[in-house]
Amino acid sequence: MKHWLIAVIGLFICAQAVISYAQAGEDGQGRAEWEKTVAAARKEGTVVISASSSELLRQVLATFEQDHPGIKLDYHSMNGRDFRARAEKERDVGQYLWDLRVGGTDASTYQWKSRGILDPVRALLALPEVADDGKWIGGIDSLFGDKEKQYVLHFSSSLFGGLVVDRDVVPEKDFGTARDLLDPRWKGKIVMQDPRGGGSGNQALAAFIMKYGEQFARDLLTKQDVVISDNKRQMAEWVVRKRYPIAVGMGSDDTIAQFQKQGLGKNVKTVSGDDAIGGDVVILINRAPHPHAAKVFVNWLLSRKAQARLAETAQLNSRRTDVKPGNPELALDPRRMNQYLRMSNEEAVEAKLKAQKLGKESIK
């Protein structure tokens, strides 16, 4: 009986692999190769990922195990700064424990690329619905933030949403864009995610430097009594409870949404820049211990099924052309792709390093 059950489970898993390719219209040879990849991934048994501290993102990514039974998702939620510090210490002693990182980017992401700590994630794209250029806003090349178009793949992008305000306290007529952060009325009413390292606070300050100049960013840090925090849940609680009704650097964190589901902060809104975009990426760590499972996960993550779940549950705006935006107010305009400031791309690294330096000089 036990052997019969094992055989049935095995047939079911193989059938799932066949179905995924059949639905995508793949030829027999490609389907056979994919079946080999899935079988090898099952032998590895696990894919190890680090992801940003978004509970809704975790909920969606956890469904990977439902779609690919036999491959365990070993999920570790942490911010990018802590992940990089941990991974580098492990690598220094010869431990290569990570397959993938999912979340935001900063200057260190591209420094890792230059140091050879990343492998090309583009090489993993296998499913026809994933490798099809026409399935992606701007085409596949536009998904990549690195100059080589190989290593840092954006699966979601939105008009930059690093600034949120409570409209009960900060009405739209008095605060329309980030330029209004320097209005004396908001002195002592702003909290910012610490810009001295990586993360969304650094990205927000870098965007201000690129759009308004370095003096604007310096005045914000030195003249507005900005409170600095590296705890996004604390930041979100301060905003919804109106202690600090303006928050810079919330990024794609969903803590505000969780408070709103509890009836708090119903009028907390994102103030988008109409010409800057940021987003979430997936990167492949060099010497990944589970290369086949990593390949299966990446193709699953970029599939229409998974992207639709991310849009519906985590309110992310997929880069897929066949998935409706999870947050339409911050959705990209495909006609303007060449006009946006791409804050998650390698081209923004210089501004992010300036923001780090300015933060260290200005924050005491």
N, C-alpha and C positions, 0 to 999 in steps of 0.2 A: 504493500500500500504506500509506504514511504517513497519507494523508488518511482511508483506511478505518479505521485504528487510532484516530485522533483521534475519528472519528464514533462508534465503538463505546464508547470511554471516556466520551464525552459522554452517550450514551444510558444507560450504566450509572449515572452520577452522577445523572441525572434520575430514573432508576428508584428509586434509593435514597431520594431525597426523597419520591417518591410512596409508597413502601412505608412510610416513617416515619409519614406521615399516614394511610395506609390502616389500619395497625395500631392507630392511635389513634382511628379512627372519625370522621375529620374529613369535612366536606362538601366538595363540589367547589370552591366559591369559596375556602374556606380553604386547600385543597390548592394551588390555583393561586397564591394569594398566597405560600404557603411556597416553592413552586418558584421564584418570582421572587426571594425573599430568598436562597435558596441560590445561584441563578445570579449574583446581585449579589455575594454573598460570594466566589464563585469568581473573579470579576473582580478583586476586591480582593486575593485570593490569600493573605492572611495575617491571623492574629489575634495580637496581641501581648499577652502576659499576664505579670504578676509573680505569683509564688506563694511560699508559705512553704518553708523549707528542709527539706522532707520528701521523701526519695528515693522512698518508696512512693507518695506523692501524685503525684510527677512521672511515675512509671511508668504510673499509671492515666491521667492527663491526656494523656499522649503517644498513647494509643489513639484520641484524637479524629481524628487524621489517617487512621487506618484506616477509621473510620466516615464520614468526609467527605473523600474524596480530592479533591485540587485546592485545599484550604485548608490552608496550612502553619501549624503552631502554633509561634510564636516565643516560647519559654519561658525565663523568667529567674527563677532561684531566689535569693531574698534575704529577709532579715527585713523586717518592716514598717517599722521605723525607717529602715533604709538606703534602702528603696524611696521612702518619702515625701520624704526629703532629696534624693534624686536627681531625682525627678519635679518637685519644687518648683523646683530650680535650672534644670531644662530649661524649665519653663513661664515662668520669669522672663525667658528670652531668646527666648520665642515658639516653643518646640519642644513639640509635643503628640504624644508618641510612643507612649502606652500606651492600650490598650483596656480591660483588666480587671485587677483584683487578686483573688487567691484566697488565703484564709488566715484568720488570726485578726484580732481587732479590738482597738483601744485607744481612749483618749480622742481621739487625733488623727484617727481615722476620722470621728468625728462633728464634729470641728472642720472637717474638709475639707467635709463636707456643708454646714455653716453658711456656709462661704466660697464655695460654688458650684463646688467642684472635682469633685463627683460629679453624675452625671445619674441619673434614676430607672431602676434596673435592672428594676423591675416592668413597665415599658413594653415590655420585650423578651419577656415570657412569651407564647408563641404556640402551641406544640404543645398539643393537648387534654390529653394526659396530664400536662403541666406546669401548665397553667392550671386544672385541676380541683381545686377546694377540698378535695374528699374524698380526694385522694391524699396529703394532708399532715397530719401529727400536729398537731392544734390548728387546722388550716385555714391558708390562705395568709397571712392577716394575722399569724398568730403567728410566721411565718418571719422577719419584719422586725424588726430591732433598733432602728430609728429611729422617732421619734414619728410621723412622717408615713406610715409603712408603705410606703415607696417605694424606699429607697436601699440599705439594708444587709440582704442576704438570706442567712439561714442555711440552708445545705443539709445540714449535719450538726450534731448537738448531743449532748452527753453530760453525765452527772453530772460536775461539775468535777474533772478529773483532773490538776491541777497539782502534786500531791504524790506522790512515789514513795519507797518505802523498800525496803531489802534485808532481807527477813524472816529471813535467816540471822543477821543482826546485831541487828535491831530486831524482836523477836517481837511478834505481834499482841496478846498479853496486856499488853504494856508500852506499846503505841502503837496506839490505836484510831482517833483522830481528830486533826485538826490542832491541837486544844487541847493535845495532848501535846508539841508542839514546844517548849514552855517548861520541860519536865522537865529538871532539871540534868544528868541522865544523858546528854542529847544535846548538851550544850555542846561546841562544836568539831567536831561530826559532821554539820553541815548545810551544804549548798551551795545558793545561791539565784541564779536568773537575775536580773540587775540590774534592780531595780524602779524605777530613777530615770527611765527613759524609758518606752516602751510595752512591749508584749510580755507573755508569760505570767507573768513574775516580778511585774510590776506588777499584773496581773490577780489573781494569787494573794494578794498583800498587800492589795489592795482587798477581796477576799472576806473576809479575816480581819478587816478593819476593819468591814465590814458585819455580820459574824456575831458577833464577839467584842469589838469596840471598838478604838479607836485605841491605847489603852495596851497591849493585847496585841501589836499590830504593832510598837509602839515597843520593848517589852521583847524581842521576838524579835530585832530588829536590834541592840540595844545590850547584851544580856546573854548571848547564846548563841554569841558568837564565830562568827557566820555568815560563811562564805566567799562572796564575790560573784564571779560569772562571767557573761560574755555569750556564752560558747561552749557551746552545748548538747551538742556531741559530747564536749567535755572533761568537762562535768558528768556525762553518761551513763557515760563511762569511769571516772570517780571512783567512781560508785555501784556499778557492776558489779565493780570491783576492790576495793570495800569501804574505800576511803580516806575517803570521805564517804558513809555509807550512807543518808543522807536528802537528797533533792533537792526543792527548792521551785521551781516554775515550768518544769517540762518541757513543759507544755501538750500539744498533740497531736503533738509531735515523735516520730518513729518510731525514733530512734537506739537506744533501749533494746531495741526489738524486733530490730533488726539485730544487736546484740551477743548477744542470746539465741539467735538462729539459729546463732551460732557456738559456742554452748554456755556462754556467759558470763552471769552474773547471772540464772540460771534462777529464782531465788526473789525477784527484784525485782518488787514489786507496787505497783499504784496504790492510794492511800488516797483514796477519793472522799468529797466532802461529799454528804450525802443530800438537801440542799435547795438546792444551787447548781449551775447548769449553764453551760457555755461551749460554743463550737463554731466551726466554720469558715464563712466567708461568701464571697460574691462581690459585688463592687461594680463599677460602670461609671464609668470616668473621663470627665470632661467633655471634649468635643471629641475623642472617640476617632477615630483615623485610619481605622479599619476597622469602621464601625458595623454593616454587614450580617454580616460574619464574627463580630463580637462577639455578635450576636443568635443566630446559629446555634450558637456555642459554649455560650452560657448555656442554651439549650434542650436541647442535648446533655448538658451537665453535670447538669441537673436531671431527665433522663430516667431511667426505671427501669433501663435497661441500664447507664448510667454509674454511677449510685448503687450498684447491686449490685456493680460492680467495685470501687468505693471501699470498700464494706463488706468484701468478701472479701480484697482485697489490702492496703489501708491500715488495716483494722480500724476504720473510722469508723462511727458510728451515724447512718444517714441519717434525715432527717426525713420521708421517704416512708413511707406506711403499708403499702406492698407490697414493702418491702425489709427483710430480716432484719437485726438489729443486728450490726455487725462485732465489737463488744465488749459482749456481753450483760450483763456485770457492771455496766457504766456506762450502760445503756440508760435512757431516760426512761420514766416512768410516765405515759401519756396522761391518767390521771385526776387527776394532780397538776400539770398545766401552769400553773394559776393560783397555785400555791404556791411555785414555784421562784424563787430569786434568779437573775436572768438576767445573768450577769457580762459577756456580750458585747453587752448592749443599752445604749442611750443612758442609761437610768436609773442605770447604774453609773458614769457618767462622773465624777460628783463624788467618789466613793470612789477612783477611779483617780487623779484629780488630787491627792487627799490622800496617796495612797500614794507618788506621785512626790515630793511635797514632804517627806514623812517620810523617804523614802530619802535625799534630798539632805542633810537635816539630820543623819541618823544614821550614814551610811556615810562613813567618812573614807578 
